[in-house]
Amino acid sequence: MKIQPALVMFDLGNVLVHIHPEAFLQTLGIDTPENRKTYGRDIVDLVRKYERADDTTEKFLANLDVLVNAKSAASLRPEHVPLFSSDDFRRAMLSILGRPVPGMEELVRSLCTKVPLSLLSNTNPLHFDACMEHLGALQYIPAHYLSYRLKALKPDPAIFQRVLDLLQRDPHEVLYIDDLIENVEAAQKFGFNSYQFVGPDQLRSHLSDLGLL
């Protein structure tokens, strides 16, 4: 017999809202195979530092200026002429956020009357502030455990320990839902009941099997 969880915890990206990392270079108008090789890994590293709160938003945008503008100027222009402003980088970051995952707001709204809900996400202030403003599902999820507040990133065990310290619950009482298998497996190793998200229909069926819907 399956045990009904006492709390359900959602991931954010590609569970509640679609994420499109390729949109960053596309929005700046520099999305070419060469530029993906030139900037891709470095941009990911900067974002991870930002999501771990190693950098403020202002420092993150300044780092992008150094990476993109300075590199481009050094290789393409005789003098440093900024190609993009801080607002350009901000818009490019926000363009990574896509549309809500269809069906998930309705599922979350139904579920919130049956069991406490929370959120555990690798995210950053720019993205999360925008999601709070535009993503309807979040109004039904009162507790937000965010990487930049916890200063740790999934799948690092430290982030799961910090969440449990805040929850004051046994991890077996928590159903954690994430689209990335490495995060699902990391949570399982820490004692969470974890489920890999592939779509709202499959999740609704799983929650129904647990007696939550």
N, C-alpha and C positions, 0 to 999 in steps of 0.2 A: 504493500500500500504506500502510495506517495504521500509524503508529509507536506502539509500546506505551510508555505513560508509565512513568517510573521512580518516580513518587510520585503518589498520589491525595489531593486535599485537598477536604474537604467543608465546606460551610456548615452551620450548625446549625438556625436557625429555618426551618420549613416545608420542610426537607430531612430532618432527623432527628427533629424534634419540631414539632408544630403550635403556631402562635402565634396568640393571639386578643387583639389590643390593646383591642377593645371591652369585654373582661371587666373592665378596670380600673374604669370608671365603673359597670358592672353590679354588681360586688362591693361597691362603696360604696353602692349603691342610689340613685344619682343619674344614671342613664343616660337622659337626655331629649335631644331634638333641641336644645333651648336650651343645655343644659350641654355638649353636644358642641361647640357653637360657642364657648361661653365658655371651656372648659378645653382642648379638644382640641389645638390648635396649641401652646399653652404647655406642656402635658404632654409632647408629643413633643419639644419643645426641651429640657426638663429631662432627659428620658431620654437624648437624644443627648449632652448634656454629661456625664451619668453614665457612659455607655458609652465616652466618650473620656477618662475619668478626670480631667475638670476638677473633679469633685466626688466626695467620699467618699460612702459609703452614708449616713452620718449627715447630711451636708450635703444630699444628695438628698432624704431624708425630711423634713428641715427646710424645704427649698424647696417640697415638696408641701404642707406645713402652711401656709406663707405663701400659696401659690396658692389652695388649696381652702378652708381654714378661714377665713383672713382675708378673702378675697373674699366668701365666703358670709355671714360675720358682718357685713361692711360693708353688704351689700345687703339682708340678711334680718333682722338682729337689731340691737337698740340697743346691745348690748355684745358684745365679743369673747368668745364661748363656743365653744371648739373643738368642731367637729362630729365629727372623727375623730382617733384617736390614731396614734402612729407605727406601732404594731402593725397598725392598720387599713390604713394605706398599704402596709405590708410584705405583708400578705395580698392586697391588691388587685394589687400588682405580681406576686406569685407566681401569681395566678389567670390571668395572661396566658399562662402555659405550659400548653399542652394535652397531649394524649396523644401518645405516640410515633407517627411516621408508619408505618403498617402496612407490614411487609415490609422495612423498612430495617435493623433490627438483624440479621436473617438475612443480608441482602446484605453488610453490613459485616463480619460474622463470616466469611463465605466469602471476601471480598476480602482480608482482613488476612493470609491465608496466602500470597497471591500477590504483594503489593506493599506497600511502606510506606504508612501512612495518616497524615493529619494533619487538623486542623480550623482553619478561618479564619472567625471570627464577629464581627459587631457584637453585643456582649453586655455584661453587667454582672455584678458579683459576686453579687447576689441571685439572678439567673437561672442563672448558670453553676454556682454551688454546688448549687442544687436539681437541675440537670441531672446533675451528677456523682453525686448521691445516687440519682437515680431513673431516669435514662436509660441503659438497658443498652448501647446501641450505643457509648457512649463508652469502655467498658472495652476495646474493640478498637482505639481510636484513641489512640496514646500522646502525640502532639505536638499541643499546643493553642496556636494563635496568636489571641489575643483582643484586641479593640479596646481594652479598658481597660488591658491590659498594654502594648500597642504605642502607645497614646495617639494613635490615628488611627482613622478610620471608613471603611469601604467606602462609596462607590467612590473615595475619595481615593487618588491614586497613591502617596501616602506609605506607606500600609499595605502595599501590595504590595512596595514597595522594602524595607521593614523585614523582611518575611517572607523575601524572597530573600536579604537579608544574613544572616539566621539559618540559612536552608537551605543556603547555599553551593551552589546548583544553578542551571543554566540554566533560565529559565522555561519553555522549550519541553519540558522533561522532566516538567513538572507538569500533571496534569489537574485543573482546578478546577471544582467542581460547586456551583452556586448557583441558587436559584429566581428571583432578580430579574435582569431583563435588563440593567439599568444596571450591576450588579456583574459580570455575565458579560462585557459589552462593555469595561468598564474593565480587567478582567484580561487580555482579549485584546489590548488596546492595549499592555499591559505585557509581552506575549510569552507569557502562559500559554495552554495549550490549555484552553479553557473550554467548559463544557456547561451549558445551562439545564435545570434539573431540573423535570420535570412530573409524575413519578411513578416508583415503583420498577420497574415493569415495563419502561418505556422506558429507564431507566438500566441495568437489567440487560442489555437487548439491546445498548445502546451499549458496555458493558464487555465483553460477549461478542465484539462485532466487533473490539475492541482486543486480544483474546486474554487477557483478565484473568479471565474467568469461563467 
